[in-house]
Amino acid sequence: MLTPVLLSSHPEYVGAARTLYEESFPESERVPFEALIRSCTMDGRFYVFTEGKEVKAMAALAVGKTIMSLVYFAVVPEARNHGAGSELLRWVLSKREGRRLFIDAEDPEPGAPADDIRVRRLGFYQRNGFTSCGFVSEWNGGRYQIWSAGGLITKEEHDAFCPQIETHLRQQLHNRKIKM
């Protein structure tokens, strides 16, 4: 059983959270870790999931009034394919407080390297209660399918919410008060 921990209340896990983040997402999909942490302590939530003193997973959420985004979600390789991701996703879904929760998942590209992982990832979200919203978003040179739980979101809602996240992250890049 993994224990959810709000990262801002437990700085002892910051190093492990940074490592998991950097190892789980390609550089083109990452924002500077310090900006992510600062953003999540102000307008979102950054959780690590621990077993004993070890970080086994992380979830970074951007929270709005009626929708929220699971911006980053990762599980350490040795805990994958054993139900940990589903358990953690159910926990995140239980914290949405009536909001619709959406994710951006890489759009499969037949024949591309790691396409099988992209397809498996979409299956994971579908098995865990997410539904395709029926549109694709482009960000930083990548294409992402938008899936949600708790009700669909429209392209207009997505397109209005995401720039708020990006603007907030950019502001944090210029305000480096957090030392990591």
C-alpha positions as CSV (number, residue, x, y, z in Angstrom):
1,M,0.0,0.0,0.0
2,L,1.4,3.3,-1.0
3,T,1.0,6.5,1.1
4,P,0.2,9.8,-0.6
5,V,2.3,12.7,0.7
6,L,2.0,16.4,-0.3
7,L,5.5,17.3,-1.4
8,S,5.3,20.8,-0.1
9,S,4.9,19.4,3.4
10,H,7.8,16.9,3.0
11,P,10.9,18.4,1.5
12,E,12.9,15.3,2.2
13,Y,11.3,13.7,-0.9
14,V,12.1,16.5,-3.3
15,G,15.3,14.8,-4.6
16,A,13.6,11.5,-5.3
17,A,10.6,13.3,-6.9
18,R,13.0,15.3,-9.2
19,T,14.8,12.1,-10.2
20,L,11.5,10.3,-11.0
21,Y,10.3,13.3,-13.0
22,E,13.5,13.6,-15.0
23,E,13.7,9.9,-15.7
24,S,10.0,9.5,-16.6
25,F,9.5,12.4,-19.1
26,P,11.6,13.3,-22.2
27,E,13.2,16.7,-22.0
28,S,10.8,18.1,-24.6
29,E,7.8,17.3,-22.3
30,R,9.4,18.8,-19.1
31,V,9.4,22.2,-17.6
32,P,12.1,23.1,-15.1
33,F,11.5,21.2,-11.9
34,E,11.7,24.3,-9.7
35,A,9.0,26.0,-11.7
36,L,6.8,22.9,-11.5
37,I,7.2,22.7,-7.7
38,R,6.6,26.4,-7.3
39,S,3.5,26.3,-9.5
40,C,2.1,23.3,-7.7
41,T,2.5,24.9,-4.2
42,M,0.5,27.9,-5.4
43,D,-2.2,26.8,-7.8
44,G,-2.0,23.0,-7.8
45,R,-0.9,20.0,-5.9
46,F,2.3,17.9,-6.2
47,Y,2.0,14.5,-4.5
48,V,4.6,11.7,-4.1
49,F,3.5,8.2,-3.2
50,T,5.8,6.5,-0.8
51,E,6.4,3.0,0.5
52,G,8.3,3.3,3.7
53,K,10.8,6.1,3.0
54,E,11.0,5.4,-0.8
55,V,9.2,7.5,-3.4
56,K,7.4,5.1,-5.8
57,A,5.3,7.5,-7.8
58,M,4.4,11.2,-8.3
59,A,1.4,13.2,-9.5
60,A,1.4,16.9,-10.3
61,L,-2.0,18.5,-10.6
62,A,-3.2,21.9,-11.9
63,V,-6.4,22.8,-10.3
64,G,-9.2,25.1,-11.6
65,K,-12.7,25.8,-10.4
66,T,-14.4,23.1,-12.6
67,I,-11.6,21.2,-14.1
68,M,-8.2,20.0,-13.2
69,S,-5.3,18.5,-15.1
70,L,-3.1,15.6,-14.2
71,V,-0.1,17.4,-15.7
72,Y,2.5,14.8,-14.7
73,F,2.0,11.2,-13.5
74,A,4.8,8.7,-13.1
75,V,5.5,5.4,-11.4
76,V,9.0,4.0,-10.8
77,P,9.7,1.1,-13.3
78,E,9.8,-1.6,-10.6
79,A,6.3,-0.7,-9.4
80,R,4.7,-0.7,-12.9
81,N,2.4,-3.5,-14.1
82,H,1.5,-4.5,-10.5
83,G,-1.5,-2.3,-10.0
84,A,0.3,0.7,-8.3
85,G,-0.6,3.1,-11.1
86,S,-4.3,2.2,-11.0
87,E,-4.3,2.5,-7.2
88,L,-2.8,5.9,-7.4
89,L,-5.0,7.1,-10.2
90,R,-8.1,6.0,-8.2
91,W,-6.7,8.1,-5.3
92,V,-6.2,11.1,-7.5
93,L,-9.7,10.7,-8.9
94,S,-11.1,10.7,-5.3
95,K,-9.5,14.1,-4.7
96,R,-11.1,15.9,-7.7
97,E,-13.9,17.4,-5.5
98,G,-16.5,17.3,-8.3
99,R,-14.1,18.7,-10.9
100,R,-13.6,17.0,-14.2
101,L,-10.0,15.6,-14.4
102,F,-8.2,15.5,-17.8
103,I,-4.9,14.1,-19.0
104,D,-2.9,14.8,-22.2
105,A,-1.6,11.4,-23.5
106,E,0.8,11.1,-26.4
107,D,-1.0,10.4,-29.6
108,P,0.0,7.0,-31.0
109,E,2.0,7.1,-34.2
110,P,2.0,3.7,-36.0
111,G,5.6,2.7,-36.7
112,A,7.1,5.3,-34.4
113,P,9.5,4.2,-31.7
114,A,7.6,3.5,-28.4
115,D,4.3,3.5,-30.2
116,D,3.3,0.4,-28.3
117,I,3.9,2.2,-25.0
118,R,1.6,5.1,-26.1
119,V,-1.2,2.6,-27.0
120,R,-0.8,0.8,-23.7
121,R,-0.9,4.1,-21.8
122,L,-4.2,5.0,-23.5
123,G,-5.6,1.6,-22.5
124,F,-4.4,2.2,-18.9
125,Y,-6.4,5.4,-18.7
126,Q,-9.5,3.9,-20.3
127,R,-9.4,0.9,-17.9
128,N,-9.3,3.5,-15.1
129,G,-12.4,5.4,-16.0
130,F,-11.1,8.0,-18.5
131,T,-12.9,8.7,-21.8
132,S,-11.5,10.2,-24.9
133,C,-12.7,13.8,-25.3
134,G,-12.4,13.4,-29.1
135,F,-9.7,15.9,-29.9
136,V,-5.9,16.2,-30.1
137,S,-3.8,19.1,-28.7
138,E,-0.4,20.1,-29.9
139,W,2.3,21.2,-27.5
140,N,6.1,21.6,-27.8
141,G,6.1,19.7,-31.1
142,G,4.1,16.7,-29.8
143,R,0.5,15.6,-30.4
144,Y,-1.6,14.6,-27.4
145,Q,-5.0,13.0,-27.1
146,I,-7.1,14.5,-24.3
147,W,-8.9,12.1,-22.0
148,S,-11.1,13.0,-19.0
149,A,-12.9,11.4,-16.0
150,G,-15.9,12.8,-14.2
151,G,-17.3,14.2,-17.5
152,L,-15.9,15.3,-20.8
153,I,-14.2,18.6,-21.3
154,T,-14.5,20.5,-24.6
155,K,-11.6,21.7,-26.7
156,E,-12.5,25.3,-25.8
157,E,-12.3,24.5,-22.1
158,H,-8.9,22.7,-22.6
159,D,-7.6,25.5,-24.7
160,A,-8.6,28.1,-22.1
161,F,-7.2,26.2,-19.2
162,C,-3.8,25.1,-20.6
163,P,-2.4,28.6,-21.3
164,Q,-3.2,29.5,-17.6
165,I,-0.9,26.6,-16.6
166,E,1.8,27.6,-19.0
167,T,1.6,31.3,-18.0
168,H,1.9,30.4,-14.4
169,L,4.9,28.1,-15.0
170,R,6.6,30.8,-17.0
171,Q,6.1,33.3,-14.2
172,Q,7.7,30.8,-11.8
173,L,10.8,30.6,-14.1
174,H,11.3,34.3,-13.4
175,N,10.7,34.0,-9.7
176,R,13.3,31.5,-8.4
177,K,12.6,31.8,-4.7
178,I,12.5,28.1,-4.1
179,K,15.9,26.5,-3.7
180,M,16.1,22.8,-4.7
